[in-house]
Amino acid sequence: MTDQTNTDATANQAVGDEEAPQFSLQRIYVRDLSFEAPKSPGIFRQEWTPSVSLDLNTRQKQLENDFYEVVLTLSVEVKNGEEIAFIAEVQQAGIFLIKGLDAASMSHTLGAFCPNILFPYARETIDSLVVRGSFPALMLAPVNFDALYAQELQRMQESGETPTPTVQ
């Protein structure tokens, strides 16, 4: 029975010239990491009333064949009053095998799906850095990359740009 199922799957893939879509996570890694606490140790003696600013960016580039690197950059600046308490930044990256997708699906996969996979790792790395800097834990709220991707597509269409982000 198993042989028959495998044979059927192979025959179904062989029908037509297109391959079945494939997605595989190859590796997740930290590409760059930075932590700065410019007002230490004096900042620890002040009442803690933080304000958090988060900047997030993604970029992609095609490696060889069907392998892509996606880099999610999280930059967090926390102020206590008017003084910068700390700045933490991580470039969380992943290598993904992606093939058999049309251009729109590929764009969505690289622009939203892959960053969704990387975000929990980046969030944990930022939290760990902050705690090691002797500040209270900073658990960043989840991010809806699908919504961000849709907003970016809409912005690009309104400005007359090509609606699918290019892969470098």
Buried (B, 14 or more C-beta within 10 A) or exposed (E): EEEEEEEEEEEEEEEEEEEEEEBEEEEBEEEEEEBEBEBEEEBEEEEEEEEEEBEBEBBBEBEEEBBBBBBBBBBBBBBBEEEBBBBBBBBBBBBBBBBBBEEEEBBBBBBBBBBBBBBEBBBBBBBBBBEEBEBEEBEBEEBEBBEBBBEBBEEBEEEEEEBBBEBE
